[in-house]
Amino acid sequence: MMSLLALLATRHEPWDTLGDLWHPIWLLWWTIIGVPIHAILKGLLSILAGTPFSGLSFGIAIVLLTIVIKLIISPIFQYQLTTSRRVQAEQRRIAPHLAALRKKHKKDPQRLNQETMALYKEHNINPLAQMSGCLPALIQSPILIALFYVIRDAHSTFQIANFQFLGIHLDKACADFAHGQAPIALILPLLAGLTTFVQTKMMTPPGQLQDPTQAAMTQNMTLIMPVFIGFISLQFAAALALYWVVSNLFSIGQQYFITGWGSLSVPPVLRRGKAA
């Protein structure tokens, strides 16, 4: 510890120091996530090379890689879904009590908050579980970053010349029409946003089970997140958008069999901070 403090005190290049400190973390992340992703993708491409689907090999390999990754992390997602379903069931049970508390203490927000937290504690409900719709994106962030680097270096690390899949150049950004990207590539960002909305909406508890302010925030995020994902998908390689779409479809199927359609049948309304 003293040697580390001495290094920080004597070095005059702060960005180099931060780089030195970050490098072991980056190396661990790349060893655990990046290397396996590269190895699996390379193996899938080798298998597909001698098949009639060799012309679509990169796209098929991305789809199969996505399924492999989802199968690996599906137990975590299933546990989260099961927990979310239990919390929503408890929220339905206490919904009349919450309505009575809001009516009783509508002029005393502090007392209302205290009574609500006490009720949540009594029924073992975690209020933060209402934001569980963001969990899939958080879990997949390090995977997406690793996949970005694998795709970025694909021309030099994979011995394939054709990165097209159904007319889409998976090695180019969806909006990179200047370098030959087909307009059909815009379908991927649209699907990425749409599937993100469906999945998030399915995971969102009904508005009547949440605090009005929290419900408004959750509802707004349900609309903002898909737009953000769609915009990001335009900027990066189409293979990343393909991964996101297939990943979402897998999660939607898994989620349907555990929790059903959730709040998807409720039409979204962009609200202000306070409910009427």
VENBEL-V182835 format. One record per helix or strand of 3 or more residues. SS is the DSSP state (A for helix, B for strand). FROM is the first residue (numbers start at 1). TO is the last residue. If there is no record, write none. Layout:
SS	FROM	TO
SS	FROM	TO
This chain:
A	2	10
A	14	49
A	54	104
A	109	122
A	127	152
A	154	157
A	177	179
A	183	203
A	207	209
A	212	235
A	238	259
A	262	265
